[in-house]
Amino acid sequence: MANYNSRTELLLGKDAVAKLAAAHVLCVGVGGVGGHAAEMMARAGIGHMTIVDGDRIDESNMNRQIVATASTVGVAKVEAMKDRLLSANPDMEVTAIDKFLLDTDIDALLTSARFDFIADAIDSVGTKCKLIDTAFKLGIPIVSSMGAGARTDISKIHIDKLARTHHDGLAKAVRKRIGNTKISNSLDVVFSSEEPDPAGVMESAEGLRKTTVGTVSWIPAAFGCHMARHIVLKLTEK
């Protein structure tokens, strides 16, 4: 479909569109944030995307996750996401990995292909930090999502360095776990400067998670759009 990206070409130029078509992006996590990031990158013309997530779509995902509808409940997120990406960008290649990543999986994953950029939308602090650390060691550009829950103010979302984040418990945990000032000063992250609403956090006994965090439709979507914008512009800069 030669004309699907004609408007992107009109704005960014032929060279940029060619760079995007040649790029391979790894998107780890395709839930609220990662799913929107993946779709926006696909619609921008990314040529190859590897998506990783071991979750299944649940009814509770329907308020914010782009692949979650009544007809996809119970479906693997990566399979629903792959179908959606190919519908939006029929020319792209999508590699879907239906797996919850462990720390021990990261090295093999990041050396399995030539990745031009990584979109990190992982919730687990340990695996997130391992992904970030390995990406830096291998010299793969990465942008990471920090906490999107318990917030409603879209105007408070920014891209900045990890070291300059505030009012964000996930970012604080990542900084502490990584313990590397160089990475903290260099890592680009999407975060919100809005203080999370404590009323939107509920103690929970679900699996290994200690809390359930309230969300609204627009905040994860905006986080994902910020990630996609960052990656697309970095890949096409002269």
C-alpha positions as CSV (number, residue, x, y, z in Angstrom):
1,M,0.0,0.0,0.0
2,A,2.2,2.8,-1.4
3,N,0.0,5.7,-0.1
4,Y,-0.6,4.7,3.5
5,N,2.3,6.9,4.7
6,S,2.0,9.8,2.2
7,R,1.0,12.3,4.9
8,T,4.0,11.2,7.1
9,E,6.2,11.7,4.0
10,L,4.7,15.1,3.4
11,L,5.6,16.3,6.9
12,L,8.9,14.4,7.6
13,G,10.2,13.9,4.1
14,K,11.2,10.9,1.9
15,D,14.5,10.3,3.7
16,A,12.8,10.1,7.1
17,V,10.2,7.7,5.8
18,A,13.0,5.5,4.3
19,K,14.8,5.5,7.7
20,L,11.7,4.4,9.5
21,A,11.0,1.7,7.0
22,A,14.5,0.3,7.6
23,A,14.3,0.5,11.4
24,H,13.8,-2.4,13.8
25,V,12.2,-1.4,17.1
26,L,11.9,-3.6,20.2
27,C,8.8,-2.9,22.2
28,V,8.7,-4.7,25.6
29,G,5.3,-4.6,27.1
30,V,2.2,-3.8,24.9
31,G,-0.3,-2.9,27.6
32,G,-1.6,0.6,28.2
33,V,1.6,2.5,27.5
34,G,3.4,0.1,25.2
35,G,0.4,-0.8,23.1
36,H,-0.2,2.9,22.2
37,A,3.6,3.4,21.6
38,A,3.7,0.4,19.2
39,E,0.6,1.5,17.3
40,M,1.9,5.1,16.8
41,M,5.3,3.8,15.6
42,A,3.6,1.4,13.2
43,R,1.4,4.2,11.8
44,A,4.6,6.3,11.4
45,G,6.1,3.7,9.2
46,I,8.5,1.6,11.3
47,G,9.5,-1.3,9.1
48,H,10.1,-4.1,11.7
49,M,8.9,-4.3,15.3
50,T,9.5,-7.0,17.8
51,I,6.8,-7.0,20.5
52,V,7.2,-8.9,23.8
53,D,4.5,-9.5,26.4
54,G,3.2,-12.7,28.1
55,D,-0.1,-11.3,29.3
56,R,-3.7,-12.1,28.2
57,I,-6.3,-9.4,27.6
58,D,-8.6,-8.9,30.6
59,E,-11.8,-7.0,31.0
60,S,-10.1,-4.6,33.3
61,N,-7.7,-3.6,30.5
62,M,-10.6,-2.2,28.4
63,N,-10.5,1.3,29.9
64,R,-7.0,2.1,28.6
65,Q,-5.3,-0.6,26.4
66,I,-5.7,-0.1,22.7
67,V,-6.0,-3.9,21.9
68,A,-8.5,-4.5,24.7
69,T,-12.1,-4.9,23.4
70,A,-15.0,-7.2,24.3
71,S,-13.9,-9.4,21.3
72,T,-10.3,-9.8,22.4
73,V,-10.7,-10.6,26.1
74,G,-8.7,-13.8,26.7
75,V,-6.5,-13.3,23.7
76,A,-2.7,-13.0,24.0
77,K,-1.8,-9.3,23.9
78,V,1.0,-9.8,21.4
79,E,-1.2,-11.7,19.0
80,A,-3.9,-9.0,19.2
81,M,-1.3,-6.3,18.9
82,K,0.4,-8.0,15.9
83,D,-3.0,-8.2,14.0
84,R,-3.7,-4.5,14.8
85,L,-0.2,-3.3,13.8
86,L,-0.4,-5.2,10.4
87,S,-3.8,-3.7,9.8
88,A,-2.4,-0.2,10.3
89,N,0.8,-0.8,8.4
90,P,0.5,-3.7,6.0
91,D,4.1,-3.3,4.8
92,M,5.8,-3.8,8.2
93,E,7.2,-7.0,9.7
94,V,6.1,-7.9,13.2
95,T,7.8,-10.5,15.5
96,A,5.5,-11.4,18.4
97,I,7.0,-13.0,21.5
98,D,4.4,-14.3,23.9
99,K,6.4,-14.3,27.1
100,F,6.9,-12.6,30.4
101,L,10.6,-11.7,30.4
102,L,12.8,-12.8,33.2
103,D,16.2,-11.1,33.9
104,T,17.8,-14.2,32.5
105,D,16.1,-13.6,29.1
106,I,17.3,-10.1,28.5
107,D,20.8,-10.8,27.1
108,A,19.6,-13.3,24.6
109,L,16.7,-11.1,23.5
110,L,18.8,-8.0,22.9
111,T,21.4,-9.9,20.9
112,S,18.9,-11.9,18.9
113,A,18.6,-9.1,16.3
114,R,19.9,-5.7,15.4
115,F,17.6,-3.4,17.2
116,D,17.7,0.3,16.4
117,F,15.7,1.4,19.5
118,I,14.0,-0.1,22.5
119,A,10.6,1.1,23.9
120,D,10.5,-0.1,27.6
121,A,7.0,-0.4,29.0
122,I,7.8,-3.0,31.6
123,D,6.1,-2.8,35.1
124,S,8.5,-5.1,37.0
125,V,11.3,-3.1,38.5
126,G,14.0,-5.8,38.4
127,T,13.4,-6.8,34.7
128,K,13.1,-3.2,33.7
129,C,16.4,-2.3,35.3
130,K,18.1,-5.4,33.7
131,L,16.7,-4.3,30.3
132,I,18.0,-0.7,30.7
133,D,21.4,-1.8,32.0
134,T,21.9,-4.3,29.1
135,A,20.7,-1.8,26.5
136,F,23.4,0.7,27.8
137,K,26.1,-2.0,27.7
138,L,25.2,-2.9,24.2
139,G,24.8,0.7,23.0
140,I,21.2,0.3,22.0
141,P,19.1,3.5,22.3
142,I,16.2,3.1,24.8
143,V,13.4,5.2,26.2
144,S,11.6,3.9,29.3
145,S,8.1,4.6,30.7
146,M,7.8,5.4,34.4
147,G,4.6,5.3,36.4
148,A,1.4,6.3,34.6
149,G,-1.1,5.2,37.2
150,A,-3.2,7.3,39.7
151,R,-2.8,10.4,37.6
152,T,-5.2,12.5,35.4
153,D,-3.4,15.6,34.2
154,I,-2.1,15.0,30.7
155,S,-0.2,18.4,30.7
156,K,2.2,17.1,33.4
157,I,3.7,14.4,31.1
158,H,7.3,15.0,30.0
159,I,10.3,13.3,28.5
160,D,13.4,13.9,30.6
161,K,16.4,12.1,32.1
162,L,15.8,9.6,34.8
163,A,17.8,11.6,37.3
164,R,15.5,14.6,36.9
165,T,12.2,12.7,37.6
166,H,10.1,13.5,40.7
167,H,6.8,12.5,42.2
168,D,7.3,9.0,40.7
169,G,7.7,5.9,42.9
170,L,8.7,3.7,39.9
171,A,11.4,6.1,38.8
172,K,12.7,6.3,42.4
173,A,12.9,2.5,42.6
174,V,14.6,2.3,39.2
175,R,17.2,4.9,40.2
176,K,17.9,3.0,43.4
177,R,18.0,-0.4,41.8
178,I,20.3,0.7,38.9
179,G,22.6,2.6,41.2
180,N,24.5,4.0,38.3
181,T,24.7,7.8,38.1
182,K,25.8,7.7,34.4
183,I,22.7,5.8,33.4
184,S,20.4,8.0,35.5
185,N,21.8,11.1,33.9
186,S,21.6,9.7,30.4
187,L,18.4,7.6,30.3
188,D,15.4,9.2,28.6
189,V,12.2,8.5,30.3
190,V,8.5,9.4,30.0
191,F,7.2,10.5,33.4
192,S,4.5,12.6,35.0
193,S,5.3,15.4,37.4
194,E,1.8,15.2,38.8
195,E,1.7,13.7,42.3
196,P,-0.2,10.4,42.2
197,D,-3.6,10.5,43.9
198,P,-3.4,8.2,46.9
199,A,-7.2,7.5,46.6
200,G,-6.4,5.8,43.3
201,V,-4.2,3.1,44.9
202,M,-5.7,0.1,46.6
203,E,-4.0,-2.6,48.5
204,S,-4.3,-5.9,46.7
205,A,-3.5,-9.6,47.0
206,E,-3.3,-10.2,43.2
207,G,-0.4,-12.4,42.5
208,L,2.9,-10.8,43.5
209,R,1.5,-7.3,43.2
210,K,1.1,-5.4,46.4
211,T,-1.3,-2.8,45.1
212,T,-3.8,-2.1,42.4
213,V,-3.5,1.3,40.8
214,G,-6.3,3.2,39.2
215,T,-6.0,4.5,35.6
216,V,-7.9,6.5,33.1
217,S,-7.9,6.1,29.3
218,W,-5.8,9.1,28.3
219,I,-2.8,9.0,30.5
220,P,-1.2,5.6,29.3
221,A,-2.1,6.7,25.8
222,A,-0.3,10.0,26.2
223,F,2.7,8.2,27.7
224,G,2.8,5.9,24.7
225,C,2.5,8.8,22.2
226,H,5.4,10.5,23.9
227,M,7.5,7.3,23.6
228,A,6.6,6.9,19.9
229,R,7.3,10.6,19.1
230,H,10.7,10.3,20.8
231,I,11.8,7.2,19.0
232,V,10.5,8.3,15.5
233,L,12.2,11.7,15.8
234,K,15.5,10.1,17.0
235,L,15.5,7.6,14.2
236,T,14.9,10.2,11.6
237,E,17.1,13.0,12.8
238,K,19.9,14.1,10.4
